[in-house]
């Protein structure tokens, strides 16, 4: 949540974000994601890859830390 807030991606809650990822890439619908499911799912979905990349971009966090 903190990373999303610093990056300005607060249009969805952490729970909504998690649910969206599970809906897209939990291929066997068991409510759990294996590392393999996660990697395959993200690699196949360009929009999801972009969203995750932006959501977990730490460059703004590092700027905040460096600037106090």
N, C-alpha and C positions, 0 to 999 in steps of 0.2 A: 504494500500500500504506500509506503514511504517513497519508494522509487517511482511509482506511478505518479504520485503527487508532485514530486520534484520535476518530473519530465512533462507534467501537464496532461497526463493520460488518466484523468479521474472520471471519465464518462461511464465507467462500469466498476462495480465493487469487486473486491478480491474474490468473493464467492461467485459472482456472476462470471468473472473471468475464468475461474476454475471450472464451473459448470459448462461453459462454452467449449473449453478445451476437451473435456470429457465427452461431450456430445459429438465433437468432430472426430476424435481419434481413439476412443475406447471401442475398438472394432468388435470385441466379443461381448460387449455390454455387461461386464462383470463388476463394474464400479471401481475397477483398479486399472492403473496404467503401468505396464511394464516399461522398462527403458526402451525396449525394442518398439513397442507400440508408439511411444512418445516420439522417438526419432523418426520412424517411418511416417507417422501422421504429419509431423511438422514439415518433413521434406516434401511431402506430396501436396501440401496446401500452402501456396504462395502467400495468401493473405494472412494466414496464421503465423507463418514464419516472420512476416513483416511486423505483425502485432507483437509477437513475443520479443523480437529484436528491439523494438522501440520501448516496450514495457520494462525490459531488463537492461536497458542502456545505462551504464553507470557513469558515463562521462559528465553529466550534470551534477551527479552526487560528488564526484571528485572535485569539480569546480567549487562547489559549496564548501567542501572541507578545506580546500586550499585557500579560499578567500575568507575563511573564518565565519 
